[in-house]
Amino acid sequence: MNILLLADQEAKSLYEYYEPERLRGIDLIISCGDLPAVYLEFFATLCHAPVLFIKGNHDGRLIERPPEGCVDIEDRIYVFNGIRIMGLGGSMRYNDKPNQYTEKQMRARIRKLRFDLWRHKGVDILVTHAPAFHLNDMPDLPHMGFKCFLAFMDKYHPKLFIHGHVHANYGREFKRRDVYGSTVVVNAYEYYVVEYPPDPNAKAVSAAESVAMASRGL
């Protein structure tokens, strides 16, 4: 199954210069946050694949007007073709705006889902906006990752962990793909296509390669 990942920045090659063949073969679309409702609605309208989304730290607007035709997976487990997908949006709290959480608050959100996790016998894909602590995150508070995401992967071993929030143009340390234990970690910045189940031995993609791929519409 091919999953189109979206996060943080609109992809001109998919949106402004839309060509149907670029979305051919996509079975599912997942947004990791900080994208306008109209952008997600575009994909929901023109692509036959379902569009799932969570909210980023700049997505207060989606609270008042969620994208039509899309599925909000925030704080829930959504099952698509037998694949269990769990969503936890937002970033580390650094001011008083919406969709920001302390480490303690994010842990509490996960605890509230314990019954659903038990009922579904875990999850296959974890979708977040922020990264995990010291796993593709940054040292400043706004872009710091959550330690509880590491604990979650240690306990539930999802096959795939998808996040956004850390942009490719933030520096040379940007990683498109990584591996934590048995979990493949992917930064969905702008857009990226991942095959599910993911190959843990797939080559990691550098920031320079990611930009080059985006410019070629890959």
N, C-alpha and C positions, 0 to 999 in steps of 0.2 A: 504494500500500500504506500502511495506517495502522499506526503503531507507538506503543504505549502505553509511555511511559518512567516509571520509578519510581526514587526515591532518597531516603534519609535519614529520611523521616518517613512514617508510615502515613497514607493518605488516608481519612478517616472516610466521606466521601461515596461512596467505592467499596467500602469494606470493611465498616464497621459498619452502613451504610445501603445495603447492596447491592441494586442493581436491574439485572437482566440487560441491559436496553436500553442502559445506559451503556457496556457493553463490546461492543455489537453493532457490527460493522464493523471490529473490531480484528484485524489479521492477525498481529501479533507483539508480544510484551511483553519489554522489556529493563530489568533492574534494574541501577542503577549503584552499589549497595552500601549498607551500613548499614541493612539491613532484616531482620527476623526470618525464620527459615526458614518458620514457620507462615504468615506473611503471603504469602510467595511461593507456598507450596503452595496457598493459597486460590485464587489466580489460575490456577495450573496445573490445579486441579480443576474450576473453574467456567467457565473460558474455553477455547474450542477452540484458541486461539492458543498456540504454544510460548512458554515462559518461559525467557529466557536471563539469566544473572546473573554478576556479578563480586563481589569482596569489598571492602568499605570498611575504613577503619582501625578501626572498632568491630566488625568481623565475625569476631573470633577464634572465636566460637561455631560459625560455619559450617564451620570446619575439622573439628571433631569431629562435627557433624551437618549435612551439607548438605541443602538442601530437596529433598524427594522430588518426582519428576516434572518437575524443572527441569534445564536444561542449563548446566553450568559452562563458561564460555568464557575463563576466566583463562589467560593465556599461550598462546593458540591462536587460529587462524582458523577460524571456523565459517561454513559456507555454508548460507544459507536462501533457497530459491527463486532461486538464482543470485547472491544478494547476499553479499559477503564481509565478515564481521564479526569484528573482532579485539578481544580484551579484555585490559585491563591495570588491575587493581584496586590499592587501597592509596593511601596519602597520603605526603607528605613526612615523613621520619623526625624525630620530636620527642621520643620516649621509647623504651623498650625493648619495647613491646608489639608484637604481630604486625601484619602488613600495612602496614608503614611502610618507606620506602625513601629512601636518599640519591639525589641526582641521578645519581651514577655508577652506583648499583645499578639504577635505572630504565632508564638507557641500556643496561646489560648485558642486561636482560630483552628489550629491543627487538632487540638484536644477535642473541640466541638465536633470534629468529623470522625472521631474514633469509632463510633457505632457504625457509620457508613463504611468506614475502612474494614471493620470486622465483617459487616454484611456482604461486602463485595470481595472479601478476601484479598484486600490490598488494592493497588493501582498499577497500571502499566505505564502511564505517562503523567508526570507532574508538570504542570504549567504555572509559571510564576512570572512576575514582572522583574523583580530584583533577583540577582544571582545568589548563590550560596557563599558563605563566609570564606574568604581566601580561595575561592574557586571562580576565577574570571571576574572578581569584583575589583574595586578600587579602594585606596586607603581613606578617602574623604567620606564623611558621614553620609551624604546623600547617595553615594554609590556603593556603600559598604553592603556586603551580603549578610544573610541571616544564618546563624549557626544552627538554628532548628531545621533548616533544609538539609544540612549534613546529617543530623540525627534521623530525619525522616528517611533519607536514602539508606542509612545504615540499618534501619528497621524494616522497611518495606521493599527495598531493592527494585524500584521502578526501572523498566528497561530504558526509558528516555526521560530526561529532565530538560525542559525548554524554558529559557528565560530571555529577557531583553534588557533594557535600561542602560547597559554599557555599550556606547557607540563605537563604531570602527574608527572614527576620527578622533577618539580621545587619546590615542597614543599607540605605541608599537606593541604594547602588551596585550592588545585585543586578541582573543582566541575565538574562532568560530566553533570549533569542536574540542571536546575534552572527554576524559573518562574518569569517573569516580567509582571505585569498586567495580560493580557489574553494571553501572548506569552510564549510558552515553549522555553527555551534557552538550547542549547546543545553544549558542547565542543567536537569537532570531532576528537580530538587528536588520532593518530594512526588509529583506526577504531571503529565504533560503528554503530549498526543498530537501527534505530528509525522507529516507525510506524506512518504513516500519515493518518488521522489527529492525532496529538499527544495527549496523555492523560495528562492534567495538574496536575493530582493527582498522577502520577507515582512517585515511590520512587526515591529520588536523589541517585546517586551512588558516593561513596567516591573514592579517589585516590587508596587506597589499594584494594577496590573491583574492580576497573577498571583494575588494573594490573592483578588481579586474573582471571577476565573474559577473558582478552586477552590471558593469558597463557593457558586457557582451550579452546581457539578458539571460544568463544561466541561472 
